Amino acid sequence: MTRTPVLTLALALAAGPAAARTVGPDALLRESLFGEVKRLPAGERPVVGLVLSAGAVRGMAHVGVLQVLEDAGFPVDVIAGTSMGAFVGAFAAAGTGAARLRELASKVTLSTGSDLNKVRLISMLLSDSLLSSAGMEKVLTAELGDKRFDQLPRPFACVAMDIRTGEKVIFRDGPVAPAVRASANLPGIFKPVAYRHRWLVDGGVVDYVPVDAARLLGAEWVLASVTEGDFTYTNPTNVLLTLEQVIDIRGSILSRQQRREADALIEPSVGDVSFYETSRIPEVIIGGMTAAAKGLPAAKESLALYSMPRLWRRWSAR
């Protein structure tokens, strides 16, 4: 006997009052419909895009989000990211599991992937010399190899900005590592990356939540993980913190519109974490897991509702 979602719900309710009290009818129907969506064959299920925002250390919350999505079997077909979202997204698109991502995140320090450390930071503040982010390519290459975008198991895109023209640059082809490095290249701290005849810095300045990049990859339904900063926590006392605050304010302004372009949102409460607080990464990852667990039911419901016309066509053909 083939079970439609309505029949599944009826059978669950027939199990008795105890079952109904444990899981309400709405949750049962949502889970049933979501299960039907996951069973849709390739080409019938909507293409699901996952968008990972900028956010420096806050962006490590995306690792926690990925853990929850993976555990729930939530489908992700394409991934787009900016800045730290690009860094985490590249690993996810390459097939790196959430457990391995958590392991890698636990080893991140202030100098990981760059020559940024406390001594260099002080030196930078006292001189006109910016730091290098070249080590980020080495971190990516050590884990992923010299992969190109077309070699990734999942389609992936990341965003940078040409600091000479202000143009947004969306990378979807070529080597992955230099593109991700450019996307996560914080302006005012790291030297712009000279790549493809451009002078590139962090894409969060122009595209904080790159829903548009996911759409370019073919995403029909988009889930966005947004790790926006809460700049009201900080009264900047030096040039570096002032620059970070300006970037956070800019990101907040951009994300207001970009949030509306996504179909569902996960918003980890990590706004008080500064870009240099790598010691808080475990806390940030837990924040991502907490927010994803809270937002997952609404995301499942949204995807199921979006998929209803396709589900009805499939049920009608049975």
BAMAR-670400 format. One record per residue (C-alpha): x, y, z. Coordinates in Angstrom, 3 decimals, always signed. Layout:
REM BAMAR-670400
{atom {X, Y, Z}}
...
REM end
This chain:
REM BAMAR-670400
{atom {+0.000, +0.000, +0.000}}
{atom {+1.368, +3.409, -0.991}}
{atom {+1.111, +5.955, +1.801}}
{atom {+0.331, +9.563, +0.986}}
{atom {+1.142, +12.216, +3.638}}
{atom {-2.559, +12.354, +4.593}}
{atom {-2.652, +8.588, +5.163}}
{atom {+0.621, +8.724, +7.119}}
{atom {-0.854, +11.412, +9.373}}
{atom {-4.064, +9.441, +9.877}}
{atom {-2.133, +6.309, +10.850}}
{atom {+0.035, +8.281, +13.284}}
{atom {-3.021, +9.790, +14.952}}
{atom {-4.640, +6.338, +15.137}}
{atom {-1.676, +5.191, +17.223}}
{atom {-3.396, +6.790, +20.160}}
{atom {-3.367, +9.876, +22.422}}
{atom {+0.138, +9.171, +23.732}}
{atom {+1.633, +9.451, +20.235}}
{atom {-0.383, +12.587, +19.531}}
{atom {+0.893, +14.200, +22.716}}
{atom {+4.519, +13.305, +21.874}}
{atom {+4.401, +14.675, +18.346}}
{atom {+1.628, +17.046, +17.294}}
{atom {-0.328, +16.680, +14.038}}
{atom {+1.419, +19.659, +12.437}}
{atom {+4.844, +18.173, +13.123}}
{atom {+3.769, +14.758, +11.858}}
{atom {+2.437, +16.224, +8.625}}
{atom {+5.539, +18.383, +8.163}}
{atom {+7.884, +15.431, +8.639}}
{atom {+5.807, +13.273, +6.332}}
{atom {+5.801, +15.880, +3.574}}
{atom {+9.512, +16.541, +4.042}}
{atom {+10.170, +12.808, +3.703}}
{atom {+8.215, +12.822, +0.447}}
{atom {+10.279, +15.755, -0.826}}
{atom {+13.532, +13.943, -0.061}}
{atom {+12.286, +10.908, -1.976}}
{atom {+11.586, +12.895, -5.119}}
{atom {+13.981, +11.729, -7.849}}
{atom {+16.633, +14.008, -9.324}}
{atom {+15.042, +16.486, -11.674}}
{atom {+11.729, +16.504, -9.811}}
{atom {+12.830, +17.815, -6.416}}
{atom {+13.562, +21.578, -6.324}}
{atom {+17.250, +22.448, -6.496}}
{atom {+18.152, +23.435, -2.925}}
{atom {+20.774, +26.120, -2.357}}
{atom {+22.623, +26.725, +0.902}}
{atom {+24.000, +30.249, +1.378}}
{atom {+26.645, +30.959, +4.013}}
{atom {+27.136, +34.602, +4.969}}
{atom {+30.265, +36.552, +5.752}}
{atom {+31.170, +37.135, +9.393}}
{atom {+34.857, +36.320, +10.114}}
{atom {+35.037, +34.141, +13.260}}
{atom {+31.242, +34.369, +13.576}}
{atom {+31.096, +32.489, +10.278}}
{atom {+32.340, +29.356, +12.031}}
{atom {+28.733, +29.007, +13.194}}
{atom {+28.088, +27.672, +9.679}}
{atom {+29.963, +24.525, +10.733}}
{atom {+27.333, +23.929, +13.420}}
{atom {+24.560, +24.612, +10.917}}
{atom {+26.032, +22.064, +8.503}}
{atom {+26.211, +19.500, +11.310}}
{atom {+22.472, +19.819, +12.014}}
{atom {+21.534, +19.757, +8.312}}
{atom {+23.689, +16.687, +7.776}}
{atom {+22.180, +14.885, +10.772}}
{atom {+18.661, +15.707, +9.540}}
{atom {+19.366, +14.530, +6.008}}
{atom {+18.417, +17.964, +4.697}}
{atom {+19.137, +18.082, +0.950}}
{atom {+21.737, +20.589, -0.255}}
{atom {+22.470, +20.688, -3.974}}
{atom {+24.466, +23.908, -4.428}}
{atom {+26.422, +26.121, -2.037}}
{atom {+27.374, +29.793, -2.178}}
{atom {+29.381, +31.718, +0.394}}
{atom {+31.147, +34.956, +1.163}}
{atom {+34.256, +35.432, +3.335}}
{atom {+34.229, +32.808, +6.117}}
{atom {+31.072, +31.459, +4.505}}
{atom {+33.130, +30.853, +1.362}}
{atom {+35.847, +29.115, +3.378}}
{atom {+33.400, +26.770, +5.140}}
{atom {+31.321, +26.387, +1.974}}
{atom {+34.289, +25.268, -0.114}}
{atom {+34.941, +22.372, +2.261}}
{atom {+31.248, +21.437, +2.324}}
{atom {+31.012, +21.560, -1.480}}
{atom {+34.073, +19.328, -1.691}}
{atom {+32.322, +16.704, +0.411}}
{atom {+34.046, +17.337, +3.731}}
{atom {+31.711, +16.083, +6.451}}
{atom {+30.585, +18.164, +9.407}}
{atom {+32.657, +16.095, +11.847}}
{atom {+35.846, +16.808, +9.899}}
{atom {+34.892, +20.482, +9.627}}
{atom {+34.538, +20.679, +13.407}}
{atom {+37.951, +19.066, +13.768}}
{atom {+39.524, +21.600, +11.394}}
{atom {+37.740, +24.495, +13.123}}
{atom {+39.108, +23.412, +16.505}}
{atom {+42.652, +24.027, +15.214}}
{atom {+42.040, +27.564, +13.945}}
{atom {+44.038, +30.293, +15.676}}
{atom {+44.600, +33.971, +15.015}}
{atom {+47.436, +33.149, +12.590}}
{atom {+45.822, +30.208, +10.769}}
{atom {+45.933, +30.778, +7.019}}
{atom {+47.743, +34.109, +7.300}}
{atom {+50.664, +35.840, +8.969}}
{atom {+48.285, +37.529, +11.392}}
{atom {+49.334, +37.264, +15.031}}
{atom {+49.492, +39.665, +17.957}}
{atom {+52.975, +40.925, +17.101}}
{atom {+52.067, +41.427, +13.436}}
{atom {+48.826, +43.098, +14.445}}
{atom {+50.646, +45.643, +16.556}}
{atom {+53.189, +46.167, +13.778}}
{atom {+50.407, +46.751, +11.261}}
{atom {+48.778, +49.353, +13.499}}
{atom {+52.074, +51.219, +13.758}}
{atom {+52.967, +51.088, +10.064}}
{atom {+51.428, +51.222, +6.599}}
{atom {+52.152, +47.566, +5.869}}
{atom {+49.232, +45.168, +5.376}}
{atom {+49.455, +41.452, +6.150}}
{atom {+49.337, +38.476, +3.799}}
{atom {+46.538, +35.907, +3.547}}
{atom {+48.572, +33.571, +1.321}}
{atom {+48.517, +30.855, +3.960}}
{atom {+44.779, +30.443, +3.448}}
{atom {+45.432, +28.888, +0.049}}
{atom {+47.816, +26.436, +1.700}}
{atom {+45.186, +25.448, +4.273}}
{atom {+42.615, +24.801, +1.544}}
{atom {+45.063, +22.997, -0.733}}
{atom {+46.317, +20.792, +2.096}}
{atom {+42.781, +19.518, +2.686}}
{atom {+41.197, +19.683, -0.776}}
{atom {+44.129, +19.459, -3.165}}
{atom {+44.318, +21.662, -6.257}}
{atom {+40.637, +21.285, -7.057}}
{atom {+38.827, +23.437, -9.566}}
{atom {+35.210, +24.480, -9.157}}
{atom {+34.056, +21.989, -11.795}}
{atom {+35.705, +19.156, -9.854}}
{atom {+33.686, +19.716, -6.680}}
{atom {+30.895, +17.203, -5.959}}
{atom {+28.474, +20.090, -5.389}}
{atom {+28.325, +23.275, -7.472}}
{atom {+29.896, +26.116, -5.487}}
{atom {+30.321, +29.869, -5.848}}
{atom {+32.024, +32.533, -3.745}}
{atom {+32.107, +36.311, -3.865}}
{atom {+34.927, +38.882, -3.707}}
{atom {+35.171, +42.599, -4.482}}
{atom {+37.569, +44.384, -6.821}}
{atom {+38.822, +47.199, -4.596}}
{atom {+39.859, +49.316, -7.589}}
{atom {+36.405, +49.341, -9.190}}
{atom {+34.008, +48.337, -6.395}}
{atom {+32.669, +45.526, -8.595}}
{atom {+31.291, +42.320, -7.173}}
{atom {+33.103, +39.288, -8.560}}
{atom {+31.387, +35.896, -8.398}}
{atom {+33.725, +32.925, -8.821}}
{atom {+32.244, +29.755, -10.304}}
{atom {+35.162, +28.389, -12.300}}
{atom {+38.917, +27.969, -12.111}}
{atom {+40.957, +26.973, -9.036}}
{atom {+38.998, +26.998, -5.770}}
{atom {+41.728, +27.994, -3.294}}
{atom {+42.709, +31.442, -4.669}}
{atom {+39.069, +32.396, -5.192}}
{atom {+38.164, +31.512, -1.595}}
{atom {+41.231, +33.341, -0.335}}
{atom {+40.119, +36.472, -2.186}}
{atom {+36.579, +36.129, -0.823}}
{atom {+37.873, +36.012, +2.766}}
{atom {+40.541, +38.693, +2.376}}
{atom {+39.557, +41.282, +5.008}}
{atom {+40.192, +44.816, +3.701}}
{atom {+42.411, +47.010, +5.817}}
{atom {+44.088, +43.956, +7.363}}
{atom {+45.259, +41.823, +4.437}}
{atom {+46.847, +42.925, +1.195}}
{atom {+44.431, +42.771, -1.749}}
{atom {+44.808, +39.559, -3.738}}
{atom {+46.065, +40.114, -7.280}}
{atom {+44.098, +37.549, -9.293}}
{atom {+42.682, +37.487, -12.826}}
{atom {+43.783, +41.083, -13.476}}
{atom {+41.848, +42.250, -10.431}}
{atom {+42.733, +43.547, -6.976}}
{atom {+40.448, +41.565, -4.689}}
{atom {+39.224, +41.885, -1.101}}
{atom {+36.531, +40.337, +1.094}}
{atom {+33.210, +39.896, -0.705}}
{atom {+31.231, +40.732, +2.427}}
{atom {+31.614, +44.411, +1.553}}
{atom {+29.343, +43.984, -1.505}}
{atom {+27.437, +40.714, -1.003}}
{atom {+27.124, +39.679, +2.643}}
{atom {+24.526, +36.937, +2.052}}
{atom {+25.090, +35.798, -1.566}}
{atom {+21.634, +34.468, -2.414}}
{atom {+22.124, +35.761, -5.958}}
{atom {+25.203, +33.558, -6.395}}
{atom {+23.220, +30.477, -5.349}}
{atom {+20.516, +31.386, -7.861}}
{atom {+23.187, +31.595, -10.572}}
{atom {+24.104, +28.010, -9.720}}
{atom {+20.505, +26.969, -10.358}}
{atom {+19.070, +27.069, -6.830}}
{atom {+15.266, +27.231, -6.865}}
{atom {+14.796, +27.238, -3.089}}
{atom {+17.414, +28.838, -0.798}}
{atom {+18.277, +28.376, +2.867}}
{atom {+20.583, +31.104, +4.203}}
{atom {+22.730, +30.909, +7.326}}
{atom {+23.366, +34.504, +8.441}}
{atom {+26.022, +35.350, +11.040}}
{atom {+25.525, +39.070, +11.244}}
{atom {+27.464, +41.142, +13.764}}
{atom {+25.754, +43.146, +16.498}}
{atom {+27.855, +46.303, +16.409}}
{atom {+25.945, +47.769, +19.363}}
{atom {+28.148, +45.633, +21.626}}
{atom {+31.297, +47.569, +20.741}}
{atom {+32.680, +51.051, +21.256}}
{atom {+35.732, +50.925, +18.959}}
{atom {+38.896, +52.289, +20.521}}
{atom {+41.393, +51.910, +17.666}}
{atom {+41.639, +51.947, +13.883}}
{atom {+41.275, +48.182, +13.497}}
{atom {+38.148, +47.869, +15.622}}
{atom {+36.651, +50.916, +13.932}}
{atom {+37.225, +49.289, +10.535}}
{atom {+35.607, +46.073, +11.745}}
{atom {+32.625, +48.045, +13.004}}
{atom {+32.201, +49.772, +9.636}}
{atom {+32.312, +46.392, +7.854}}
{atom {+29.727, +44.980, +10.280}}
{atom {+27.412, +47.954, +9.740}}
{atom {+27.782, +47.608, +5.977}}
{atom {+27.048, +43.892, +6.251}}
{atom {+23.949, +44.571, +8.328}}
{atom {+22.609, +47.000, +5.732}}
{atom {+23.230, +44.539, +2.883}}
{atom {+21.716, +41.585, +4.697}}
{atom {+18.393, +43.351, +5.300}}
{atom {+17.483, +42.977, +1.628}}
{atom {+19.312, +39.707, +1.056}}
{atom {+17.437, +37.979, +3.887}}
{atom {+14.193, +38.672, +2.028}}
{atom {+15.580, +36.975, -1.074}}
{atom {+16.080, +33.674, +0.771}}
{atom {+13.239, +31.195, +1.295}}
{atom {+14.303, +30.234, +4.832}}
{atom {+16.772, +31.589, +7.379}}
{atom {+18.981, +30.289, +10.141}}
{atom {+20.404, +33.082, +12.317}}
{atom {+22.973, +32.008, +14.929}}
{atom {+23.158, +34.367, +17.909}}
{atom {+26.873, +35.147, +17.627}}
{atom {+26.716, +38.880, +16.988}}
{atom {+28.960, +39.784, +19.931}}
{atom {+31.935, +37.743, +18.632}}
{atom {+34.770, +39.828, +17.175}}
{atom {+36.821, +38.850, +14.118}}
{atom {+39.899, +37.965, +16.186}}
{atom {+38.236, +35.905, +18.959}}
{atom {+39.232, +32.464, +17.698}}
{atom {+39.162, +31.123, +21.269}}
{atom {+35.363, +31.358, +21.045}}
{atom {+35.062, +29.086, +17.995}}
{atom {+33.673, +26.101, +19.987}}
{atom {+31.024, +28.415, +21.447}}
{atom {+30.262, +29.820, +17.990}}
{atom {+29.815, +26.333, +16.491}}
{atom {+27.393, +25.419, +19.275}}
{atom {+25.529, +28.649, +18.510}}
{atom {+25.193, +27.502, +14.911}}
{atom {+23.887, +24.101, +15.965}}
{atom {+21.375, +25.668, +18.359}}
{atom {+20.059, +28.093, +15.734}}
{atom {+19.859, +25.376, +13.066}}
{atom {+17.935, +23.034, +15.370}}
{atom {+15.525, +25.873, +16.123}}
{atom {+15.119, +26.911, +12.477}}
{atom {+15.008, +23.450, +10.916}}
{atom {+11.235, +22.809, +11.313}}
{atom {+10.383, +26.067, +9.515}}
{atom {+12.919, +25.286, +6.759}}
{atom {+11.439, +21.808, +6.252}}
{atom {+7.930, +23.262, +6.103}}
{atom {+8.954, +25.969, +3.637}}
{atom {+10.670, +23.476, +1.322}}
{atom {+7.716, +21.091, +1.536}}
{atom {+5.228, +23.843, +0.671}}
{atom {+7.417, +25.018, -2.218}}
{atom {+7.520, +21.420, -3.490}}
{atom {+3.759, +20.765, -3.241}}
{atom {+2.963, +21.235, -6.960}}
{atom {+5.620, +18.625, -7.801}}
{atom {+4.405, +16.278, -5.097}}
{atom {+0.820, +16.530, -6.336}}
{atom {+1.936, +15.717, -9.889}}
{atom {+3.795, +12.653, -8.610}}
{atom {+0.883, +11.452, -6.437}}
{atom {-1.551, +11.985, -9.316}}
{atom {+0.566, +9.802, -11.576}}
{atom {+0.504, +6.841, -9.133}}
REM end
